[in-house]
């Protein structure tokens, strides 16, 4: 996680101080076919998570043990899992945790890192010191191990608890990016002008600093969403994530690990989760390219 | 320089304290009796209970409990697992496995990442550069879990080139597949960062100055571009090195290597809270120590950092 973020941080640090209106940004993005395709794929996965019945009428929990691990059959394109449940329905229903993680941890992470970064960058002194020191402590931990320790001590883990703990431990990197961009924006003429006519600090932050400082964090967040989906799967696979009977791609990997003779148990969730994460990555990549001042004509 | 090193060491101490206290608080100061979990559903005789309470210092105040268990940890009295295995001897068996896996995978990913990153950075927009950007985008996007399983399935189960799991085949052979899998995930970040850094540095003003005053290309490359371009790469190497245990948890659980990561995985499965805390505390302390070393090494390489 932190490795990939380090790379994204270095690749997104040139984006600061850009003012590109939302409409311009959208127009630049819609010109790219790979962006459009990936958005459509992500929308399809979101639909899968919200309305799984659109894609399958089979109940994922209706199982016939006699059909355990059987391959594809007419009406059951992905075959059956070890309990003899229809695997297609299970993979479709497994989209929900991944999508919730991508949405909540993605947007939530953006909000938490953005707000803390704004505060730390705009109010040097006590506020900055407190936020930065807490970030130092969280930064000094290997992310996965910290999540394992914390989640291991939580008895009943729902998707919200997992997302919440990812949010609580994961904000420092984004906060640092935001803080450094705010540093470069806070003494620009328009901010000084707003301050000189007595605009209250919160309004300056909201109207002037945030819109001009959010680009690097936005690019970093979209690039990192795929990693968050993978992280949820890893945590569930390791046994500190979602617990059975919840259906998720991560728990399907966990089962597939013990039944290596039926590869379809692994292949289908792998294809779905990889398509989702690659789509998010390409969307993030396109947004970063669209925001890169060196590429704007 | 000495002041710089001392300051870094002093800065690491409070972080280490906060982290170990936090881990300890999470597990031992949770509501409920830790011994209840140890016994499961069976009733515990009062004498056993009292003995266990004394053994784990449960009747002492929180801070005393913390200090005593830290003392146990640093003097090597790790105790036993619920199943009765001696944790210290487990660690002796498992640490070499993880070390071998870590060194092999780090060597692979650093060599490959640097070579490809440098080449792509110098031949920007060339064939290698484009291929690298595309392939690393995919590698960074595909979850590690999928990559490890796919590697195991393809090269172990289908092609039978390398052992599927376990370490019965001995050092290089049995570790090659898991190490390559870890290395591929790390390689992507390494190569991309090296490339970006080379490109940025090659366009910097001091390189233009060097060229303008007539220095040869070789001298510009070795004396001006590389030392500056490799600074962020060294930072990433440090992060990689310190975070290798997290990668090992996943690789060792999937490839069934009897290392520290697999120990952690099994301890979670069997609800061995104490072992999880011990291993993660070791991981945290190692992480902080490695970061400290990286910081100090970085101070030697980059004189600008020393004055901060």
Contacts between the chains, C-beta under 8 A, distances in Angstrom:
chain1	res1	chain2	res2	distance
A	2	B	239	6.1
A	2	B	243	6.4
A	3	B	186	6.7
A	3	B	189	4.7
A	3	B	236	6.9
A	3	B	239	5.9
A	3	B	240	6.3
A	3	B	243	6.5
A	4	B	140	5.5
A	4	B	189	5.7
A	6	B	189	7.0
A	6	B	193	7.1
A	6	B	235	7.4
A	6	B	236	5.6
A	6	B	239	5.9
A	7	B	140	7.5
A	7	B	189	4.5
A	7	B	192	5.1
A	7	B	193	5.0
A	7	B	196	7.8
A	7	B	236	7.4
A	10	B	193	5.8
A	10	B	196	5.6
A	10	B	197	7.0
A	10	B	232	5.9
A	11	B	192	7.2
A	11	B	196	5.5
A	136	B	15	6.7
A	137	B	15	5.6
A	137	B	18	5.4
A	137	B	19	7.0
A	140	B	12	7.9
A	140	B	15	4.6
A	140	B	19	6.6
A	140	B	284	7.8
A	140	B	287	7.0
A	140	B	288	5.6
A	140	B	291	6.8
A	141	B	19	6.3
A	141	B	284	6.1
A	141	B	287	6.9
A	142	B	242	6.8
A	142	B	243	5.1
A	142	B	245	6.5
A	142	B	246	4.9
A	142	B	283	6.1
A	142	B	284	7.3
A	142	B	287	5.1
A	143	B	243	7.9
A	143	B	246	7.0
A	144	B	246	3.9
A	144	B	249	6.7
A	145	B	245	6.8
A	145	B	246	5.8
A	145	B	249	7.6
A	145	B	280	5.1
A	145	B	283	4.8
A	145	B	284	6.9
A	145	B	287	7.9
A	146	B	280	7.8
A	148	B	249	7.6
A	148	B	264	7.1
A	148	B	268	6.9
A	148	B	276	7.1
A	148	B	280	6.6
A	149	B	23	5.7
A	149	B	26	6.2
A	149	B	27	7.6
A	149	B	276	6.7
A	149	B	277	7.1
A	149	B	280	4.7
A	150	B	26	6.3
A	152	B	27	7.9
A	152	B	268	6.0
A	152	B	273	7.1
A	152	B	276	5.4
A	153	B	26	4.8
A	153	B	27	5.6
A	153	B	30	5.9
A	153	B	273	7.5
A	226	B	140	7.8
A	226	B	141	4.9
A	226	B	143	7.7
A	227	B	140	7.9
A	227	B	143	7.9
A	229	B	143	6.9
A	230	B	142	7.9
A	230	B	143	3.0
A	230	B	144	6.4
A	230	B	145	6.5
A	230	B	146	7.8
A	233	B	143	5.7
A	233	B	145	5.3
A	234	B	143	7.1
A	234	B	144	6.8
A	234	B	145	5.4
A	234	B	250	6.2
A	237	B	145	5.9
A	237	B	250	7.9
A	237	B	253	7.9
A	238	B	249	7.0
A	238	B	250	7.5
A	238	B	253	6.8
A	238	B	265	6.0
A	238	B	268	6.2
A	239	B	265	7.4
A	239	B	268	4.8
A	239	B	269	5.5
A	240	B	268	5.9
A	250	B	145	7.5
A	253	B	145	5.6
A	253	B	146	7.9
A	253	B	149	6.8
A	256	B	149	7.2
A	257	B	149	7.4
A	257	B	254	6.5
A	260	B	153	7.5
A	260	B	157	6.3
A	260	B	164	7.7
A	263	B	153	6.0
A	263	B	157	7.7
A	266	B	149	5.5
A	266	B	153	6.8
A	270	B	146	4.5
A	270	B	149	6.7
A	270	B	150	6.8
A	273	B	143	6.0
A	273	B	146	6.3
A	274	B	141	7.3
A	274	B	142	4.9
A	274	B	143	7.1
A	274	B	146	5.5
A	277	B	141	4.8
A	277	B	142	6.5
A	277	B	143	6.0
A	278	B	137	7.9
A	278	B	138	6.4
A	278	B	141	4.2
A	278	B	142	6.8
A	280	B	141	7.4
A	281	B	137	6.1
A	281	B	140	6.5
A	281	B	141	3.7
A	282	B	137	7.3
A	282	B	141	7.7
A	285	B	137	6.5
